[in-house]
């Protein structure tokens, strides 16, 4: 991540650290909002549950049980998170952070869910904050692990300013070679 920030700085950007406290809770906030999908896709949940991918299947099932008070609180927290993201974007053009708290993992079959640890295979995903804030973001490769698995860089911007996000990503891509590498099959 530091290397990616250095490249962006060398391209002329002013790079500074910012703090958005609620981003560390974005996953939990998002979980409290997962009542809409299982309601809209009730037939799918009731009759074709195995057709839904593992993490969405778990989310839809738990979202079916969320009480209105949890949903209401999650909406309030979502609003606070959006305010924090927008406040951070007042002084910078984009926010640059890891896409995930870990490098990519190998694709494996869906596990049998028999413990809390197996319920959500991607608790380390950091893309939820921009989704909750309603701001544009993209993810791109910024390196590889020693096992040749990709590491993601996320670039997020102001509402309706996709052009700046894309310009920063394009400039980064043109000045690195990560996009030319492929993980092993």
mmCIF file of the C-alpha atoms, coordinates in Angstrom:
data_MODEL
# 
_entry.id   MODEL 
# 
loop_
_atom_site.group_PDB 
_atom_site.id 
_atom_site.type_symbol 
_atom_site.label_atom_id 
_atom_site.label_alt_id 
_atom_site.label_comp_id 
_atom_site.label_asym_id 
_atom_site.label_entity_id 
_atom_site.label_seq_id 
_atom_site.pdbx_PDB_ins_code 
_atom_site.Cartn_x 
_atom_site.Cartn_y 
_atom_site.Cartn_z 
_atom_site.occupancy 
_atom_site.B_iso_or_equiv 
_atom_site.pdbx_formal_charge 
_atom_site.auth_seq_id 
_atom_site.auth_comp_id 
_atom_site.auth_asym_id 
_atom_site.auth_atom_id 
_atom_site.pdbx_PDB_model_num 
ATOM 1   C CA . UNK A 1 1   ? 0.000   0.000   0.000   1.00 0.00 ? 1   UNK A CA 1 
ATOM 2   C CA . UNK A 1 2   ? 2.818   2.370   0.844   1.00 0.00 ? 2   UNK A CA 1 
ATOM 3   C CA . UNK A 1 3   ? 4.418   1.654   -2.530  1.00 0.00 ? 3   UNK A CA 1 
ATOM 4   C CA . UNK A 1 4   ? 1.170   2.517   -4.317  1.00 0.00 ? 4   UNK A CA 1 
ATOM 5   C CA . UNK A 1 5   ? 0.886   5.792   -2.360  1.00 0.00 ? 5   UNK A CA 1 
ATOM 6   C CA . UNK A 1 6   ? 4.497   6.569   -3.282  1.00 0.00 ? 6   UNK A CA 1 
ATOM 7   C CA . UNK A 1 7   ? 3.788   6.024   -6.993  1.00 0.00 ? 7   UNK A CA 1 
ATOM 8   C CA . UNK A 1 8   ? 0.744   8.294   -6.811  1.00 0.00 ? 8   UNK A CA 1 
ATOM 9   C CA . UNK A 1 9   ? 2.827   10.904  -4.976  1.00 0.00 ? 9   UNK A CA 1 
ATOM 10  C CA . UNK A 1 10  ? 5.567   10.704  -7.613  1.00 0.00 ? 10  UNK A CA 1 
ATOM 11  C CA . UNK A 1 11  ? 2.902   11.430  -10.236 1.00 0.00 ? 11  UNK A CA 1 
ATOM 12  C CA . UNK A 1 12  ? 2.308   14.794  -8.578  1.00 0.00 ? 12  UNK A CA 1 
ATOM 13  C CA . UNK A 1 13  ? -0.430  14.056  -6.064  1.00 0.00 ? 13  UNK A CA 1 
ATOM 14  C CA . UNK A 1 14  ? -0.237  15.332  -2.530  1.00 0.00 ? 14  UNK A CA 1 
ATOM 15  C CA . UNK A 1 15  ? -0.479  12.244  -0.315  1.00 0.00 ? 15  UNK A CA 1 
ATOM 16  C CA . UNK A 1 16  ? -1.659  12.495  3.276   1.00 0.00 ? 16  UNK A CA 1 
ATOM 17  C CA . UNK A 1 17  ? -3.103  10.112  5.840   1.00 0.00 ? 17  UNK A CA 1 
ATOM 18  C CA . UNK A 1 18  ? -6.758  10.565  6.814   1.00 0.00 ? 18  UNK A CA 1 
ATOM 19  C CA . UNK A 1 19  ? -8.924  8.811   9.377   1.00 0.00 ? 19  UNK A CA 1 
ATOM 20  C CA . UNK A 1 20  ? -12.486 7.644   8.824   1.00 0.00 ? 20  UNK A CA 1 
ATOM 21  C CA . UNK A 1 21  ? -13.324 5.861   12.093  1.00 0.00 ? 21  UNK A CA 1 
ATOM 22  C CA . UNK A 1 22  ? -16.562 4.141   11.080  1.00 0.00 ? 22  UNK A CA 1 
ATOM 23  C CA . UNK A 1 23  ? -14.975 2.357   8.103   1.00 0.00 ? 23  UNK A CA 1 
ATOM 24  C CA . UNK A 1 24  ? -13.760 -0.348  10.465  1.00 0.00 ? 24  UNK A CA 1 
ATOM 25  C CA . UNK A 1 25  ? -17.424 -1.066  11.268  1.00 0.00 ? 25  UNK A CA 1 
ATOM 26  C CA . UNK A 1 26  ? -18.743 -0.905  7.691   1.00 0.00 ? 26  UNK A CA 1 
ATOM 27  C CA . UNK A 1 27  ? -19.250 -4.668  7.513   1.00 0.00 ? 27  UNK A CA 1 
ATOM 28  C CA . UNK A 1 28  ? -21.389 -4.699  10.646  1.00 0.00 ? 28  UNK A CA 1 
ATOM 29  C CA . UNK A 1 29  ? -23.366 -1.660  9.476   1.00 0.00 ? 29  UNK A CA 1 
ATOM 30  C CA . UNK A 1 30  ? -23.961 -3.328  6.117   1.00 0.00 ? 30  UNK A CA 1 
ATOM 31  C CA . UNK A 1 31  ? -25.152 -6.520  7.827   1.00 0.00 ? 31  UNK A CA 1 
ATOM 32  C CA . UNK A 1 32  ? -27.862 -4.528  9.591   1.00 0.00 ? 32  UNK A CA 1 
ATOM 33  C CA . UNK A 1 33  ? -29.107 -3.274  6.220   1.00 0.00 ? 33  UNK A CA 1 
ATOM 34  C CA . UNK A 1 34  ? -29.425 -6.645  4.530   1.00 0.00 ? 34  UNK A CA 1 
ATOM 35  C CA . UNK A 1 35  ? -33.202 -6.849  4.893   1.00 0.00 ? 35  UNK A CA 1 
ATOM 36  C CA . UNK A 1 36  ? -34.081 -5.543  1.430   1.00 0.00 ? 36  UNK A CA 1 
ATOM 37  C CA . UNK A 1 37  ? -32.589 -8.306  -0.718  1.00 0.00 ? 37  UNK A CA 1 
ATOM 38  C CA . UNK A 1 38  ? -34.221 -11.242 1.090   1.00 0.00 ? 38  UNK A CA 1 
ATOM 39  C CA . UNK A 1 39  ? -37.525 -9.364  0.963   1.00 0.00 ? 39  UNK A CA 1 
ATOM 40  C CA . UNK A 1 40  ? -37.229 -8.589  -2.746  1.00 0.00 ? 40  UNK A CA 1 
ATOM 41  C CA . UNK A 1 41  ? -36.017 -12.089 -3.618  1.00 0.00 ? 41  UNK A CA 1 
ATOM 42  C CA . UNK A 1 42  ? -38.238 -14.015 -1.204  1.00 0.00 ? 42  UNK A CA 1 
ATOM 43  C CA . UNK A 1 43  ? -39.073 -16.710 -3.783  1.00 0.00 ? 43  UNK A CA 1 
ATOM 44  C CA . UNK A 1 44  ? -35.384 -17.282 -4.461  1.00 0.00 ? 44  UNK A CA 1 
ATOM 45  C CA . UNK A 1 45  ? -34.627 -17.563 -0.727  1.00 0.00 ? 45  UNK A CA 1 
ATOM 46  C CA . UNK A 1 46  ? -37.563 -19.901 -0.078  1.00 0.00 ? 46  UNK A CA 1 
ATOM 47  C CA . UNK A 1 47  ? -37.342 -22.135 -3.152  1.00 0.00 ? 47  UNK A CA 1 
ATOM 48  C CA . UNK A 1 48  ? -33.866 -21.913 -4.683  1.00 0.00 ? 48  UNK A CA 1 
ATOM 49  C CA . UNK A 1 49  ? -31.529 -21.061 -1.828  1.00 0.00 ? 49  UNK A CA 1 
ATOM 50  C CA . UNK A 1 50  ? -28.623 -23.137 -3.173  1.00 0.00 ? 50  UNK A CA 1 
ATOM 51  C CA . UNK A 1 51  ? -28.591 -21.001 -6.348  1.00 0.00 ? 51  UNK A CA 1 
ATOM 52  C CA . UNK A 1 52  ? -27.345 -18.052 -4.244  1.00 0.00 ? 52  UNK A CA 1 
ATOM 53  C CA . UNK A 1 53  ? -23.567 -17.747 -3.657  1.00 0.00 ? 53  UNK A CA 1 
ATOM 54  C CA . UNK A 1 54  ? -22.290 -18.687 -0.184  1.00 0.00 ? 54  UNK A CA 1 
ATOM 55  C CA . UNK A 1 55  ? -21.773 -15.229 1.324   1.00 0.00 ? 55  UNK A CA 1 
ATOM 56  C CA . UNK A 1 56  ? -24.989 -13.829 -0.138  1.00 0.00 ? 56  UNK A CA 1 
ATOM 57  C CA . UNK A 1 57  ? -26.880 -16.932 0.971   1.00 0.00 ? 57  UNK A CA 1 
ATOM 58  C CA . UNK A 1 58  ? -25.738 -16.375 4.567   1.00 0.00 ? 58  UNK A CA 1 
ATOM 59  C CA . UNK A 1 59  ? -26.525 -12.655 4.281   1.00 0.00 ? 59  UNK A CA 1 
ATOM 60  C CA . UNK A 1 60  ? -30.009 -13.279 2.895   1.00 0.00 ? 60  UNK A CA 1 
ATOM 61  C CA . UNK A 1 61  ? -30.824 -15.814 5.593   1.00 0.00 ? 61  UNK A CA 1 
ATOM 62  C CA . UNK A 1 62  ? -29.646 -13.601 8.432   1.00 0.00 ? 62  UNK A CA 1 
ATOM 63  C CA . UNK A 1 63  ? -31.194 -10.533 6.779   1.00 0.00 ? 63  UNK A CA 1 
ATOM 64  C CA . UNK A 1 64  ? -34.549 -12.311 6.893   1.00 0.00 ? 64  UNK A CA 1 
ATOM 65  C CA . UNK A 1 65  ? -34.330 -12.260 10.690  1.00 0.00 ? 65  UNK A CA 1 
ATOM 66  C CA . UNK A 1 66  ? -33.167 -8.690  11.337  1.00 0.00 ? 66  UNK A CA 1 
ATOM 67  C CA . UNK A 1 67  ? -35.568 -6.714  13.534  1.00 0.00 ? 67  UNK A CA 1 
ATOM 68  C CA . UNK A 1 68  ? -36.674 -3.223  12.500  1.00 0.00 ? 68  UNK A CA 1 
ATOM 69  C CA . UNK A 1 69  ? -34.724 -1.632  15.374  1.00 0.00 ? 69  UNK A CA 1 
ATOM 70  C CA . UNK A 1 70  ? -31.445 -3.060  14.060  1.00 0.00 ? 70  UNK A CA 1 
ATOM 71  C CA . UNK A 1 71  ? -32.258 -1.883  10.537  1.00 0.00 ? 71  UNK A CA 1 
ATOM 72  C CA . UNK A 1 72  ? -33.084 1.611   11.857  1.00 0.00 ? 72  UNK A CA 1 
ATOM 73  C CA . UNK A 1 73  ? -29.820 1.805   13.834  1.00 0.00 ? 73  UNK A CA 1 
ATOM 74  C CA . UNK A 1 74  ? -27.833 0.579   10.805  1.00 0.00 ? 74  UNK A CA 1 
ATOM 75  C CA . UNK A 1 75  ? -29.413 3.325   8.662   1.00 0.00 ? 75  UNK A CA 1 
ATOM 76  C CA . UNK A 1 76  ? -28.357 5.953   11.211  1.00 0.00 ? 76  UNK A CA 1 
ATOM 77  C CA . UNK A 1 77  ? -24.801 4.544   11.293  1.00 0.00 ? 77  UNK A CA 1 
ATOM 78  C CA . UNK A 1 78  ? -24.738 4.482   7.490   1.00 0.00 ? 78  UNK A CA 1 
ATOM 79  C CA . UNK A 1 79  ? -25.579 8.183   7.481   1.00 0.00 ? 79  UNK A CA 1 
ATOM 80  C CA . UNK A 1 80  ? -22.766 8.893   9.961   1.00 0.00 ? 80  UNK A CA 1 
ATOM 81  C CA . UNK A 1 81  ? -20.290 6.863   7.890   1.00 0.00 ? 81  UNK A CA 1 
ATOM 82  C CA . UNK A 1 82  ? -21.310 8.769   4.747   1.00 0.00 ? 82  UNK A CA 1 
ATOM 83  C CA . UNK A 1 83  ? -20.725 12.056  6.581   1.00 0.00 ? 83  UNK A CA 1 
ATOM 84  C CA . UNK A 1 84  ? -17.242 10.885  7.625   1.00 0.00 ? 84  UNK A CA 1 
ATOM 85  C CA . UNK A 1 85  ? -16.327 9.827   4.075   1.00 0.00 ? 85  UNK A CA 1 
ATOM 86  C CA . UNK A 1 86  ? -17.624 13.084  2.593   1.00 0.00 ? 86  UNK A CA 1 
ATOM 87  C CA . UNK A 1 87  ? -15.765 15.097  5.265   1.00 0.00 ? 87  UNK A CA 1 
ATOM 88  C CA . UNK A 1 88  ? -12.517 13.300  4.380   1.00 0.00 ? 88  UNK A CA 1 
ATOM 89  C CA . UNK A 1 89  ? -13.130 14.044  0.695   1.00 0.00 ? 89  UNK A CA 1 
ATOM 90  C CA . UNK A 1 90  ? -13.473 17.796  1.363   1.00 0.00 ? 90  UNK A CA 1 
ATOM 91  C CA . UNK A 1 91  ? -9.688  18.138  1.528   1.00 0.00 ? 91  UNK A CA 1 
ATOM 92  C CA . UNK A 1 92  ? -8.555  15.518  -0.985  1.00 0.00 ? 92  UNK A CA 1 
ATOM 93  C CA . UNK A 1 93  ? -9.536  14.487  -4.498  1.00 0.00 ? 93  UNK A CA 1 
ATOM 94  C CA . UNK A 1 94  ? -9.542  10.743  -3.818  1.00 0.00 ? 94  UNK A CA 1 
ATOM 95  C CA . UNK A 1 95  ? -9.079  8.291   -0.986  1.00 0.00 ? 95  UNK A CA 1 
ATOM 96  C CA . UNK A 1 96  ? -6.626  5.433   -1.571  1.00 0.00 ? 96  UNK A CA 1 
ATOM 97  C CA . UNK A 1 97  ? -6.700  2.351   0.636   1.00 0.00 ? 97  UNK A CA 1 
ATOM 98  C CA . UNK A 1 98  ? -6.407  -1.423  0.427   1.00 0.00 ? 98  UNK A CA 1 
ATOM 99  C CA . UNK A 1 99  ? -9.285  -3.291  -1.195  1.00 0.00 ? 99  UNK A CA 1 
ATOM 100 C CA . UNK A 1 100 ? -9.050  -5.938  1.495   1.00 0.00 ? 100 UNK A CA 1 
ATOM 101 C CA . UNK A 1 101 ? -7.319  -6.492  4.794   1.00 0.00 ? 101 UNK A CA 1 
ATOM 102 C CA . UNK A 1 102 ? -5.538  -9.499  3.282   1.00 0.00 ? 102 UNK A CA 1 
ATOM 103 C CA . UNK A 1 103 ? -4.182  -10.491 -0.119  1.00 0.00 ? 103 UNK A CA 1 
ATOM 104 C CA . UNK A 1 104 ? -6.433  -12.418 -2.487  1.00 0.00 ? 104 UNK A CA 1 
ATOM 105 C CA . UNK A 1 105 ? -7.146  -15.967 -1.484  1.00 0.00 ? 105 UNK A CA 1 
ATOM 106 C CA . UNK A 1 106 ? -7.403  -19.032 -3.622  1.00 0.00 ? 106 UNK A CA 1 
ATOM 107 C CA . UNK A 1 107 ? -10.912 -19.889 -4.803  1.00 0.00 ? 107 UNK A CA 1 
ATOM 108 C CA . UNK A 1 108 ? -12.282 -22.860 -2.914  1.00 0.00 ? 108 UNK A CA 1 
ATOM 109 C CA . UNK A 1 109 ? -15.706 -24.551 -2.847  1.00 0.00 ? 109 UNK A CA 1 
ATOM 110 C CA . UNK A 1 110 ? -18.316 -23.175 -0.446  1.00 0.00 ? 110 UNK A CA 1 
ATOM 111 C CA . UNK A 1 111 ? -17.697 -24.528 3.050   1.00 0.00 ? 111 UNK A CA 1 
ATOM 112 C CA . UNK A 1 112 ? -20.265 -26.255 5.184   1.00 0.00 ? 112 UNK A CA 1 
ATOM 113 C CA . UNK A 1 113 ? -21.311 -23.584 7.670   1.00 0.00 ? 113 UNK A CA 1 
ATOM 114 C CA . UNK A 1 114 ? -20.910 -25.234 11.055  1.00 0.00 ? 114 UNK A CA 1 
ATOM 115 C CA . UNK A 1 115 ? -19.279 -22.397 12.986  1.00 0.00 ? 115 UNK A CA 1 
ATOM 116 C CA . UNK A 1 116 ? -19.329 -18.612 13.257  1.00 0.00 ? 116 UNK A CA 1 
ATOM 117 C CA . UNK A 1 117 ? -15.914 -18.435 11.568  1.00 0.00 ? 117 UNK A CA 1 
ATOM 118 C CA . UNK A 1 118 ? -17.242 -20.138 8.438   1.00 0.00 ? 118 UNK A CA 1 
ATOM 119 C CA . UNK A 1 119 ? -20.379 -17.968 8.161   1.00 0.00 ? 119 UNK A CA 1 
ATOM 120 C CA . UNK A 1 120 ? -18.624 -15.102 6.384   1.00 0.00 ? 120 UNK A CA 1 
ATOM 121 C CA . UNK A 1 121 ? -15.562 -15.899 4.320   1.00 0.00 ? 121 UNK A CA 1 
ATOM 122 C CA . UNK A 1 122 ? -14.766 -12.266 3.537   1.00 0.00 ? 122 UNK A CA 1 
ATOM 123 C CA . UNK A 1 123 ? -14.889 -10.216 6.772   1.00 0.00 ? 123 UNK A CA 1 
ATOM 124 C CA . UNK A 1 124 ? -11.661 -8.523  5.693   1.00 0.00 ? 124 UNK A CA 1 
ATOM 125 C CA . UNK A 1 125 ? -13.183 -6.892  2.591   1.00 0.00 ? 125 UNK A CA 1 
ATOM 126 C CA . UNK A 1 126 ? -12.859 -3.083  2.835   1.00 0.00 ? 126 UNK A CA 1 
ATOM 127 C CA . UNK A 1 127 ? -15.035 -2.021  -0.107  1.00 0.00 ? 127 UNK A CA 1 
ATOM 128 C CA . UNK A 1 128 ? -18.222 -1.726  1.926   1.00 0.00 ? 128 UNK A CA 1 
ATOM 129 C CA . UNK A 1 129 ? -17.528 1.796   3.217   1.00 0.00 ? 129 UNK A CA 1 
ATOM 130 C CA . UNK A 1 130 ? -17.764 3.379   -0.241  1.00 0.00 ? 130 UNK A CA 1 
ATOM 131 C CA . UNK A 1 131 ? -20.891 1.364   -1.038  1.00 0.00 ? 131 UNK A CA 1 
ATOM 132 C CA . UNK A 1 132 ? -22.543 2.579   2.150   1.00 0.00 ? 132 UNK A CA 1 
ATOM 133 C CA . UNK A 1 133 ? -21.412 6.157   1.529   1.00 0.00 ? 133 UNK A CA 1 
ATOM 134 C CA . UNK A 1 134 ? -22.789 6.115   -2.018  1.00 0.00 ? 134 UNK A CA 1 
ATOM 135 C CA . UNK A 1 135 ? -19.504 7.277   -3.507  1.00 0.00 ? 135 UNK A CA 1 
ATOM 136 C CA . UNK A 1 136 ? -17.660 5.901   -6.547  1.00 0.00 ? 136 UNK A CA 1 
ATOM 137 C CA . UNK A 1 137 ? -14.733 3.565   -6.054  1.00 0.00 ? 137 UNK A CA 1 
ATOM 138 C CA . UNK A 1 138 ? -12.745 1.008   -7.990  1.00 0.00 ? 138 UNK A CA 1 
ATOM 139 C CA . UNK A 1 139 ? -10.270 -1.693  -7.154  1.00 0.00 ? 139 UNK A CA 1 
ATOM 140 C CA . UNK A 1 140 ? -7.120  -2.518  -9.081  1.00 0.00 ? 140 UNK A CA 1 
ATOM 141 C CA . UNK A 1 141 ? -4.015  -4.601  -8.610  1.00 0.00 ? 141 UNK A CA 1 
ATOM 142 C CA . UNK A 1 142 ? -1.063  -2.973  -6.841  1.00 0.00 ? 142 UNK A CA 1 
ATOM 143 C CA . UNK A 1 143 ? 1.174   -5.978  -6.258  1.00 0.00 ? 143 UNK A CA 1 
ATOM 144 C CA . UNK A 1 144 ? 1.429   -9.709  -5.646  1.00 0.00 ? 144 UNK A CA 1 
ATOM 145 C CA . UNK A 1 145 ? 2.182   -11.834 -2.606  1.00 0.00 ? 145 UNK A CA 1 
ATOM 146 C CA . UNK A 1 146 ? 5.045   -14.322 -2.465  1.00 0.00 ? 146 UNK A CA 1 
ATOM 147 C CA . UNK A 1 147 ? 2.442   -16.931 -3.543  1.00 0.00 ? 147 UNK A CA 1 
ATOM 148 C CA . UNK A 1 148 ? 1.662   -14.831 -6.675  1.00 0.00 ? 148 UNK A CA 1 
ATOM 149 C CA . UNK A 1 149 ? -1.798  -13.817 -5.441  1.00 0.00 ? 149 UNK A CA 1 
ATOM 150 C CA . UNK A 1 150 ? -2.886  -10.242 -6.232  1.00 0.00 ? 150 UNK A CA 1 
ATOM 151 C CA . UNK A 1 151 ? -3.071  -7.409  -3.713  1.00 0.00 ? 151 UNK A CA 1 
ATOM 152 C CA . UNK A 1 152 ? -5.804  -4.839  -4.311  1.00 0.00 ? 152 UNK A CA 1 
ATOM 153 C CA . UNK A 1 153 ? -5.672  -1.042  -4.223  1.00 0.00 ? 153 UNK A CA 1 
ATOM 154 C CA . UNK A 1 154 ? -8.963  0.811   -3.843  1.00 0.00 ? 154 UNK A CA 1 
ATOM 155 C CA . UNK A 1 155 ? -9.516  4.359   -5.055  1.00 0.00 ? 155 UNK A CA 1 
ATOM 156 C CA . UNK A 1 156 ? -12.655 6.191   -3.903  1.00 0.00 ? 156 UNK A CA 1 
ATOM 157 C CA . UNK A 1 157 ? -13.886 9.648   -4.778  1.00 0.00 ? 157 UNK A CA 1 
ATOM 158 C CA . UNK A 1 158 ? -16.582 12.248  -4.300  1.00 0.00 ? 158 UNK A CA 1 
ATOM 159 C CA . UNK A 1 159 ? -20.176 11.554  -5.337  1.00 0.00 ? 159 UNK A CA 1 
ATOM 160 C CA . UNK A 1 160 ? -20.624 11.862  -9.110  1.00 0.00 ? 160 UNK A CA 1 
ATOM 161 C CA . UNK A 1 161 ? -16.876 12.329  -9.647  1.00 0.00 ? 161 UNK A CA 1 
ATOM 162 C CA . UNK A 1 162 ? -16.121 8.997   -11.263 1.00 0.00 ? 162 UNK A CA 1 
ATOM 163 C CA . UNK A 1 163 ? -13.916 10.823  -13.776 1.00 0.00 ? 163 UNK A CA 1 
ATOM 164 C CA . UNK A 1 164 ? -11.324 11.724  -11.138 1.00 0.00 ? 164 UNK A CA 1 
ATOM 165 C CA . UNK A 1 165 ? -11.300 8.194   -9.742  1.00 0.00 ? 165 UNK A CA 1 
ATOM 166 C CA . UNK A 1 166 ? -10.763 6.800   -13.233 1.00 0.00 ? 166 UNK A CA 1 
ATOM 167 C CA . UNK A 1 167 ? -8.029  9.340   -14.063 1.00 0.00 ? 167 UNK A CA 1 
ATOM 168 C CA . UNK A 1 168 ? -6.071  8.492   -10.897 1.00 0.00 ? 168 UNK A CA 1 
ATOM 169 C CA . UNK A 1 169 ? -6.448  4.767   -11.574 1.00 0.00 ? 169 UNK A CA 1 
ATOM 170 C CA . UNK A 1 170 ? -5.367  5.167   -15.185 1.00 0.00 ? 170 UNK A CA 1 
ATOM 171 C CA . UNK A 1 171 ? -2.320  7.243   -14.213 1.00 0.00 ? 171 UNK A CA 1 
ATOM 172 C CA . UNK A 1 172 ? -1.337  4.626   -11.616 1.00 0.00 ? 172 UNK A CA 1 
ATOM 173 C CA . UNK A 1 173 ? -1.813  1.794   -14.099 1.00 0.00 ? 173 UNK A CA 1 
ATOM 174 C CA . UNK A 1 174 ? 0.255   3.559   -16.776 1.00 0.00 ? 174 UNK A CA 1 
ATOM 175 C CA . UNK A 1 175 ? 3.147   3.981   -14.333 1.00 0.00 ? 175 UNK A CA 1 
ATOM 176 C CA . UNK A 1 176 ? 3.224   0.434   -12.955 1.00 0.00 ? 176 UNK A CA 1 
ATOM 177 C CA . UNK A 1 177 ? 3.224   -3.025  -14.513 1.00 0.00 ? 177 UNK A CA 1 
ATOM 178 C CA . UNK A 1 178 ? 0.935   -4.827  -12.077 1.00 0.00 ? 178 UNK A CA 1 
ATOM 179 C CA . UNK A 1 179 ? -1.934  -4.911  -14.582 1.00 0.00 ? 179 UNK A CA 1 
ATOM 180 C CA . UNK A 1 180 ? 0.211   -6.985  -16.975 1.00 0.00 ? 180 UNK A CA 1 
ATOM 181 C CA . UNK A 1 181 ? 0.683   -9.844  -14.484 1.00 0.00 ? 181 UNK A CA 1 
ATOM 182 C CA . UNK A 1 182 ? -1.794  -12.647 -13.973 1.00 0.00 ? 182 UNK A CA 1 
ATOM 183 C CA . UNK A 1 183 ? -2.158  -14.880 -10.927 1.00 0.00 ? 183 UNK A CA 1 
ATOM 184 C CA . UNK A 1 184 ? -1.387  -18.566 -11.492 1.00 0.00 ? 184 UNK A CA 1 
ATOM 185 C CA . UNK A 1 185 ? -4.200  -20.815 -12.642 1.00 0.00 ? 185 UNK A CA 1 
# 
